Amino acid sequence: MSLRAQVAGCGGYLPERVMTNDELARRLDTSDAWIRQRTGIGERRIAAAGELTSDLALAAAKRALRHAGISGSDLDLIVLATATPDHTFPATATKVQAQLGMKRGAAFDIQAVCSGFIFALAVADNAIRVGQARTALVIGAETFSRILDWQDRGTCVLFGDGAGALVLRAAPDAGPGGRGMLSTHLHSDGSLYDILYVDGGPSSTGTAGHLRMEGREVFRQAVHHLSEAVEEALAAHGLSGADVDWLVPHQANLRIIDAIGKRLSLRPGQTVVTIERHANTSAASIPLALDEAVGDGRIKPGHLVLMEALGGGLTWGASLVRW
Ligand code: UT7
């Protein structure tokens, strides 16, 4: 019997502290109008001093487990996507594993920056398909506030902290119309390493470093690659934009999100947009958006959900799931 990964639950967590555009404009040469117009961002959440990526991940994970009606001891796989781990090693996922009381299987981190959630989803989906795991927790968790250069208006206004999580469970494959993950499509192009990177690291500088980005070039690459990736995901199943119920994109820039929605001829209301309140939470943006749209009843069982993301590497990908 062939197996498929079905979504069993989701959860999200945002730190309490809200940082508005106006607050940033009081200490930087920027404005609420510029940030909203160029990005769609209105505010972002910032982790409290001492609040770590693992804390955000754990809070989101607990909510996802509760939503799925299971406990940590039911899990046999945790894949945590982050570019801002608590420590260089061990993996942040192992800390979450212990805190959830999960004693078997494996927990590890995945590093694909803003595409991390799609990459983590691919790993968990594949593990379930081949029977290596039965119940997996996929987490995207970030504290980008810790790697921002707060003097650089070109980057620091764009990001926020948060975490989201999804529980996947093995189920018999009921074909393309049945519930479950249809496919994930991953890509990278390391020749573009330098257009979005952090200028530190254990092997290079011995410091955590700060995020650096050639925004305009990343933007151009994002529209191009994400358009291809969503079409690749749909074509793999003989589907088109008309079959999609919800687009749940990585939330980096409202103009990128709109461009992909238009490419698929979606109605504006079919795209889940959280960027106004969350900003770019990197690997956490998609599971946070999923959690919101499931929580308010937009995404319902049976809906076809298309996810996409692009991030440093460059890395990018798309995924289709029948919720
Ligand atoms: O999640 C990973 C993937 N990341 C992305 O997808 C991000 C992709 N890039 C973007 O979203 C956009 O490129 C940005 C939002 C980063 C920048 O928007 P842009 O329309 O590409 O602006 P720009 O970088 O071309 O800058 C336009 C102007 C510049 O001034 P001059 O040279 O024209 O005088 C910037 O210095 O806007 C200036 N600027 C700002 N002004 C006010 C840059 N940042 C700010 C700011 N406030 N915060």
Residues whose N, C-alpha, C, O or C-beta is under 5 A from the ligand:
A	BS01	UT7	D29 T30 S31 W34 R38 T39 C114 R153 G154 V157 G215 R216 V218 F219 A222 A252 N253 N280 L310 G311
